[in-house]
Amino acid sequence: MTNFLRPGAFALGAMLAVLSTTASAQTDEERSGARAAGLAGLDAFNAGKYEQAVDYFGRAESLMHAPTHLLFLARANAKLGHLVSAREYYLKLTQERLPATASKPFRDAQSAGDKELAELEPRLPYVSVVVQGAGAKDVQVMRDNDRVPQALLGVPHPEDPGTHAFKALAEGMESAPSTVLLKEGAHETVVLTLTASSTGPALSNPAPSGQPASSGFGSEGVADSPRPSGTSALRIASYVGIGLGAVGVGVGTYFFVKSHDARQKATDLANACSPLHCYDPPDPDAPKIASFDSDADSKQTTGLVTMIVCGALLATGVTLLVVDLSSHHNSEPTAFVQPVLGLSYAGLAGRF
């Protein structure tokens, strides 16, 4: 594969260009996540772990689009021999219309994609599948247990190099399997002849068996409980719940603010990197960027958990207060509320 630019320069370009051109459309978490996934993909690519590189750069692209992500997705797929996928990534990259303000790393990635696509095209093998058999209708052709679109029958189309098995099916008919070895740059024709089948294979795949639905807790899942013994206990419990909930909201907000500050520090360091050295080892700022991102993740998680728990406390306190006040106007109150806490949920249960 042509080394148009050093991989380190491309990874840096992806991170910096994305941060400058899509900052308003992306969250702090998405930007830092795309940066981390891109760097992990670069490490995997340089180490020859191309399947991991495809996974990491795919995640980075799902979080934030960048032409550099597409370039490395194409390169890694080509290294794996997935030439059809590599070609599609190259086409997506080269056909994108970049704005006049696009960064240099983005323009360089597109130029590299143009050159590498031209080198890849002659390597692609093509195969044409022809089905013979009088009166056959609704023919299905399977390639390595995958269905070939009917529109491609008889049309030369690209396939990945390697050994592929083809078989045709129709109502009450089938062909003998045909195996072909596709070498890079080869053009092959596979002829499948349908004959009567004693088994009469069905064309449609069986529908996946359904899974029984589970609704969790039923509407009758709360047993009748005795009414709380006194309104004074309800009043105290409601005040405690409201007080703790209010304090917790403030604490959660504090952690969210601190998380944003740490994330901004990571972004500022990344934006301040030199395009020639930021991601080329040794990288003096990389540990700081990773530390700020990790600190932001930790504070965000703490804030979120605090908000959820304290929101439940607030709701419980308000509900208990309403029930307590209502009891003064009903000689035989029947309503009761009790908090329900679990490993991954918090809420209320009772009878109204």
N, C-alpha and C positions, 0 to 999 in steps of 0.2 A: 504494500500500500504506500502511496506517495506521501512523504513527510513534507507537506506543504508548509506547515508551521509546527513548532514544538507543541506537544500536548499540554505542557504547563501553561504556555501562553494562551492556548484556547480555553482551558478551564478558567483562567483568570478573566478572560474576555467575557465568557458567559456570565460569570457572577457580576462583574462590574457593569456590563452593558444592560443586563436585566434590571439591576438595581436602579439605574439611571433612567431607563425608558418605561418601566412598568411600576414604579414605586407607588403611584397613586391607586393602582388596581390590585395590589397584592398586600397581604397582611405581613406583619413582622415574622410570624411563624412560618408562612409560606416561603418568604425570601430566605430565611435562615435554613429552612428544611431543604429547599432546592440547592442552596450552596453546599450543605453537608452531603446531600446525595450525589451532587456533581463531583465533589472531591473524592468521595468513595468510589465512584465509577471510574474516575481517572486513575486512581491507585490500582483498581482491579484490571483496567485495560493495560497499564504499563507492566503489570505482573503476569500478563497472559491469561488472566481469568476472564475470558470474554463473556461467558454466560452471566457472571456477576456484573460485569460492566453493562450489559444490556439491561439487567434488572435495575441497577442504580440510576443509569441515565434515563430509563423509562420513568422512574419515580420522579426524578428531577423535572422532566418535561411535563409530567402530569401536574406538578405544583406550579411551574412557571415556564412558559414557552421561551426557548432560546434556539437560534440556528445552530449554535455550538453543540447543544444536546443532540439535535438531529444528526449532525456530522458524526459524532462518536457512536450513536446508535447504528448508523450505516456501517461504519468501520468495524465495529464489534461483530455485527451480523455477517459481514463479509469474511472476517477471520474464522467464524464458525462454519462457513460454507453455506449459510442461508442467503444465497445471492438474490433471491426474489425479494425478501424483506429488505436487504441492503439497498437494492435498486429503488424500492418504494420510498425509503427514507431519503435517499439522494434526490429523487424526483421532488419530494415535498420540500426539501431544502432549496433546491435550485429554482423551483418555480415560484417560491415566495417572493412577493414584491416588497422589498425593503424600503422604508421611507428615506427621504433624503438626509434625515438626521440620524440614520442608523450608525451605530458605533463601528469603529474599524474592525474589532474582533468579529462582529456579525458579518461584515462585508468580506473579510478574509475567509470565514467559514464557508460562505456561499461560493466564493471563487475556488476554494479547495474542493468543494462538492462537485462543481462543474468538471474539474479536471479528473477527479476520481471516478465520477460516473462514466465519463468517456472511456476510462480504462476498464471499468467493470462490464460494460455492455457486450464486448466480444466474448467474455467468459461465460455468459448465460447460455445454458442449453435450452433447446426448444423441443417440444413434443407435440405431435398431432395424433389424436385418438379418433379412429374411424370404427364405427359399429356397423356390422353387416347382419342381416337377418330379415327375411321378407315378412311384412305385416307387423313388425314389432312396433309397439306404441309405448309411450311413457318410459323411454329407456333411461336407466340410471347407470352411470359409470362410477366405480369406486377406485380411488387411488390410495393405496396404503391405508385402507379403512376410512378414508375421507371422501366425501362425495364431490365429484367434478361437476361444476355448473353445466347444465345442458347446453347453454349458449356457447360453450367452448368446444363442444364436440365437432371434430373436423377442422378446428382452427388451431394453427400452431401457436402455442403459448409457452412462456418460460416456466421452467421447473428448476428446483435445486439439483445440483449434481448428486449422483449416487444411484443406488438400485431402487427401483420403484415397481410395485406390482399393481396391475390394472385388471379390472373385471367388470363385465357388463351384466345388467339384470333387467328383465322385463317381465310382464305378467305371464307366468308359466314358462319362462325361458331364461337361460343364462348362458354365459360364455365360459370357456376355460380361462383360468387366470393366465395373464401374460406378464412376464417379468422383463424389464429392460434396464440396462446400465447406461445412465446418462453421464457422459463426460463433459467437462467444460467446453463450451463452444459447439457442442454436437447438435444436430437436427435429426430427430428420429420420428418414425411413424409407427404407431401401435394399432394393429388391426384386431378387433374383437368380433368373433362370429357367434351370434346367438343360436342356440339349439334348444329343442324342447327339454324341459326339466321335469323330472318325476316329482320333485319336491315342491315345485311351484312357489319359489321364494316370493315373499311379500315385498313390495317396493317401499312402503313407508316403514319408518322405524317405530318400534313400540313406544307408546307414550310412557314417560318416566312415571314410575309408581309414586303416588302421592304420599306425603308424610302426614300422619295424623296431627291435626292442629292442636296446639296446647294454649289455653287462654290464661294460664297461670292461676290466679286466684279467682274463684267463682264469686258471683254476687252474694251468695249465701255463706261465704267463707268466714263470717264473723259471728261467733256464737253470742247469744244474749248474755250480757254481763250485768251484775247488780249495779244499780245506780250509785254513783259516788255518795259517800256518807254525809258529806256536808259541803255547803257552798263556800265556806271559808277556805277550805283546802283547794277548791277549784280556783278561787280568786288569787291565792298565793302562787299556785302553779302557773297561772296565766301571766302574772306580773314577772315571774322568774323567766318564763319562756320569751316574753317580749323584750325584757331587758338584755338577756343573753343574745337574742337574735340581732338586736340593734347594734350591740357592741361588735358582734361578729361581722356584720356588714361593713363596718368601718375597717376592721382588720383585713377582710378580704379585699376591699378597695385599695388599701395600702400595698398589699402584695401585688396587685395588678399594676399599680403605678411603678413599683420597683422592677417588675418584669419588663415593662415597656422601656424603662431607662436602660436596663442591661442590654436589651435587644438593640436599642439605638446605638449603644457603644460598639456592639459587634458590627453593625452596618457601617458606622463611621470609620472604623478601622479598615473594613473591606474596601470602602470607597477611596481611602487614602493610599491604598497599595499602588506601587509602581507596576504598570502592565508587564514589565519585563522580569520582575523579581518576586512579586507577591506570593505566587504559588510554586515558584521554583525552589527546591530545597537548597540551603536551609531557609525556612520562612520564619523570621522572628515574630511576626504578628499572628501566625496561625494558632499557637497555643492560647493567646489572649482572646482571639475571636471565638475559639471553641469554648473557652471558660465563660465568656460573657453569654454565649448562646445557652450553655448548660445552666448557668445561674438563672437566666430568664425563664427557661422551661420549668425549673424547680419552683420558682416564685409563682409562676402562672398556675401550676398544679395546686400549690398550697392555697392560693386565692380562690380557685374554683371550688375546691373541697370545702373551704370555710364558708363560701357563699351558699352552697347547697345545704350544709348542715344548719347554718343559721337561718336560712330561709324556712326550713322545716320547723325550727324552733319558734320563729315569728308566727307562722301559720297556726301552730299548735296553741301558742299563747293567746292569740286573738280569738280562736275558736272556743277555747276554754272560758275566756272572759264573756263571750256572747252567751254561752250556755249558762254560766253562773248568773248573769243578769236576767236571763229568761226565766230562771227558776223562781225568781221572786214574784212572777206574774202567773205562775201555774202551781196549784197546790199539789199536784201529783205529776211532776215532770218525768218524762220517759226518755228524754234524749240524753245520750252520753257520748263522749269522744275520748279516744285514747291514742297516743302516738304509736306508730308501727315503724320499727327500724330494722333493717336487714343489711346484708353485706353490700348490696349495690342499689338499695332503694331506701327512701324515707318518706313517710306520709302519715295519714290519719285513718282511723277506723272507728266505727261506732254506729249508733242508731239515732235517727232524727225524727 
